[in-house]
Amino acid sequence: MTRKGYNIAVVGATGAVGQKIIEVLEERDLPINQLKLLSSKRSAGTIINFKGNDLIVEEATNDSFEDIDIALFSAGGSVSKQFANEAVKRGAVVVDNTSAFRMDENVPLVVPEVNENDLLRHQGIIANPNCSTIQMVTALKPLQDAFGLKRVIVSTYQAVSGAGNQAVEELRNQTQNYLNNEEIHPELFPVKGDKNHYPIAFNALPQIDMFQDNGYTLEEMKMINETRKILHKNELAVTATCVRLPFFTSHAESVYIEVEEEGVSVEALWEMLRKAPGVTLQDNPNIQEYPTPQSAAGKKDVFVGRVRKDLDNHNGFHLWIVSDNLLKGAAWNTVQIAERVIEKNLLLK
Amino acid sequence: MTRKGYNIAVVGATGAVGQKIIEVLEERDLPINQLKLLSSKRSAGTIINFKGNDLIVEEATNDSFEDIDIALFSAGGSVSKQFANEAVKRGAVVVDNTSAFRMDENVPLVVPEVNENDLLRHQGIIANPNCSTIQMVTALKPLQDAFGLKRVIVSTYQAVSGAGNQAVEELRNQTQNYLNNEEIHPELFPVKGDKNHYPIAFNALPQIDMFQDNGYTLEEMKMINETRKILHKNELAVTATCVRLPFFTSHAESVYIEVEEEGVSVEALWEMLRKAPGVTLQDNPNIQEYPTPQSAAGKKDVFVGRVRKDLDNHNGFHLWIVSDNLLKGAAWNTVQIAERVIEKNLLLK
């Protein structure tokens, strides 16, 4: 770190993840010279306070990135596709929180606790994985290293905030309408851009993102493909069912794994999880200790509980993995990547 | 059926399941001579309308069962343990909706679509399985028959009404308090009789019933053990994670199975599920067709969607199984058993 401070841009500053990125930057020590808040034309002009100063959100243009060292994108895939390469041309490292570049082989897909060395080969754009993938691989990486991973079968319990601020309002309003016995008019869930909409209040929707031709949803395919890329294990058997649920914050995951090594005990898993970076083990049935979406909300770690062995298959284990989808699942992981880029001198200028 | 009508008792008539049993009896053709509604001393005196007549709920005693042909119990395991054998002594067939006798080898554990012939060996008591088990085995039975089942890995999404009327009120009140930014005082979830209580509104609790020494909850062990007993397959590998969620009605289940037969297609599973008794297939990703807790509520069938093949393991399939936990999961299955007992002339007197 040779400079006094860095010029950071947040693209999508008024969105759910953008707001969290600003909050996380505020509490971290990353030396910031200038913070530039960018958005669509529609949200430009919004005033956001950062460390005591009122900053005006500006409309993003190619020129916005001229003097930027690191640009943190979370304004949707189309915005990333429009501006990320332009930002890189102007010398900014892009940390992209959308799915636009995640599976591009020239783009590292990084969870710092898992594969930070992939940052070394970046060519300007670094992708932040999908929220549901990040928390799973953070917990699985130490187990893969210690025991080898053979397969992963995950069923998710996902919060609405992953779908943005409007989605949070839809759950809140629908819930109140339901309690008041008023009619419900679903507008957003399961997927804003899909044809049919169903109630999310007091319900469970087994569709997150659009269906693919193979019958899986895009969210499920993201978990499958991204997990393999991050863990550098293309042959890993991963399969997923993703479900949206009526709570605001944190995704929970019921994860079933099979390990390669024979004779592994729950205690051995606990030991690895206890010392894993970014992971907090909360697992004591005797005192009903386990993480829940509410207990994990607002915290940066990935929480793991309900670790237990399959009673029939001695290589099989269950884990219950919970993390704040807007923090480790998005804003915190993005800021962690930015911090590592600076620490490792991986800026473009 | 040689008689004009039968004397039926409902034990626990004022409870969540008891009320549903009365509703189901009201819409069915089962010929009833006398309907006797029984409860604890506390609820005795309650008036319940049945087919236009006001019936007074009486306190259950041993003598209550003197003239009863079939007694439907859903007042908790201790009440069943106290009265079921006394009822049988007095000539009543007991259909017990609690866990008191389910794993007793002399007691058939019955889902009529799956193993109705087990009724033939009843000795007075017939057990109704756990709600989460019933819907799963109803959907799995046709697949076992057609392709053989090797293993089952289930993660549940369970409604609060499985925990009774008080539980429904707790979710309703907590949700309103949460929306009003008022303090929340959890009193019942995850388990009324356990030490700690956690919020259920806008949360997910990975504990249903008490923890066992092996780290599994009792609900999870019920799913494991009851599934094997009902499917008559003690060697079947079954493992479960059970999660309580903030919705009122219907359990959903993300079920992963491996079948014995090679080369089975999704279409073949669909075909078996389409013709399976008690099952409705709702599975068309092109039009976002899949069951949800709300779409299944109030209906008697077990609904199945999201059927798809594991992309890595050609014997592996996912299913999303949803059913009204108070109907097929409890009241409807109980009344079905009573109807079969009569049809098959299996009464004690």
Interface residues (C-beta under 8 A of the other chain):
Chain A: R151 I153 S155 Y157 R172 T175 Q176 L179 P190 D194 K195 N196 Y198 P199 F202 N203 A204 L205 P206 Q207 F211 N214 G215 Y216 I224 A237 V238 T239 T241 V243 L245 P246 F247 F248 A252 S254 Y256 V266 P285 N286 I287 Q288 Y290 T292 P293 Q294 S295 G305 R306 V307 R308 K309 D310 L311 D312 N313 G316 H318 W320
Chain B: R151 I153 S155 Y157 R172 T175 Q176 L179 P190 D194 K195 N196 Y198 P199 F202 N203 A204 L205 P206 Q207 F211 N214 G215 Y216 I224 A237 V238 T239 T241 V243 L245 P246 F247 F248 A252 S254 Y256 V266 P285 N286 I287 Q288 Y290 T292 P293 Q294 S295 G305 R306 V307 R308 K309 D310 L311 D312 N313 G316 H318 W320
